[in-house]
């Protein structure tokens, strides 16, 4: 396969509703509870050994759990489209929760990404780096202290997750947030939270990352090589709930995008509260008369009626259907309006792991097309912010499956704007500075 990132422009809660759309359920890694479970089987890495003192150019943060090592490696340059140029086809693969268990799915998809020159976004659940023995440190808004609707990881899995986060960032992937306790139902559900509740949740998620050494007692792992407050520019809420109240806080924090919107269409995105609004999208669902959100849980909700252990005899057909849904969404955009495709998943083994195999096969097939960019959300909004606003406005006139009249050369030939490219929101120092 070709290295698709080599070019100059950026390289890429409930049951099924009547229209075939549903929010995500609890995250995959959260099915394991307790601490001190079986160790993660993995060959030791040089990166796992105790490290020497950081160089003078490295800024140590907090208790030394994280360090600011400078610009992230492997980030492509964002270039403006030339007049009449066909936009690249962006495809963003993202992962909710992003914890590593014995099944090694975090490591597996890092390798898949490396094989195809792809970058991804990993939305970390903050409690996945907090041992269950310290759960009283988590004070979830509108819920009891230490409560969580996803399980805390074992100590061995916290350790494995920290290793994967470090390697992922060094490889150029984005570390976003899926927040913490994943509350989707009841009086404490995130859909009922206020902007102040979201501020508390975000600050706690950052604190868990910045202080994992104190909380875990691990002294033999290297620090994470990034300042999470600077790294964190976007997230996805649990079950796609609570976006309206989150956005004012996210804007004050200087975030640049939000990926929490449900039921989006395959069109070029706009902004809300100054943030790029990047929702999961409705894509064709092969064999059905409706469309489905571009996420593993939404495939499951329409196949095994929310059960994660459906009829094994149906697994091969369901896997093909999930794969072909992603590919149908890709082809519809690639062959027409070139709208970015957003695909969300969890590190899970639902229905025998068919959704992991489906998304991997879809990625491999997508990567073999010309002019495709498999990127992180951060890299995508970098590209969007570099574009002429008039060009982006013209792109937003193309509905799902609609090709540009007269072809791209004619459609974008004369678009010019006297304004500067869209910039990010200035952060509130009281929220984002150290």
Secondary structure as UniProt FT lines:
FT   TURN            4..5
FT   TURN            18..19
FT   HELIX           28..31
FT   HELIX           46..48
FT   TURN            56..57
FT   STRAND          59..61
FT   TURN            62..65
FT   STRAND          66..68
FT   TURN            83..84
FT   STRAND          89..97
FT   TURN            102..103
FT   HELIX           105..115
FT   TURN            116..117
FT   STRAND          121..124
FT   HELIX           126..129
FT   HELIX           132..137
FT   TURN            141..142
FT   TURN            145..146
FT   HELIX           155..170
FT   TURN            171..172
FT   STRAND          174..177
FT   TURN            187..188
FT   HELIX           190..192
FT   HELIX           195..210
FT   HELIX           212..216
FT   HELIX           228..231
FT   HELIX           238..240
FT   HELIX           243..252
FT   TURN            253..254
FT   STRAND          257..258
FT   STRAND          271..272
FT   TURN            273..274
FT   STRAND          275..277
FT   STRAND          281..284
FT   TURN            286..287
FT   STRAND          291..293
FT   HELIX           296..303
FT   TURN            305..306
FT   HELIX           312..314
FT   HELIX           315..334
FT   TURN            335..337
FT   STRAND          341..346
FT   HELIX           350..353
FT   HELIX           354..367
FT   TURN            370..371
FT   STRAND          372..374
FT   HELIX           377..386
FT   HELIX           389..395
FT   TURN            396..397
FT   TURN            400..401
FT   TURN            405..406
FT   HELIX           408..411
FT   HELIX           429..432
//
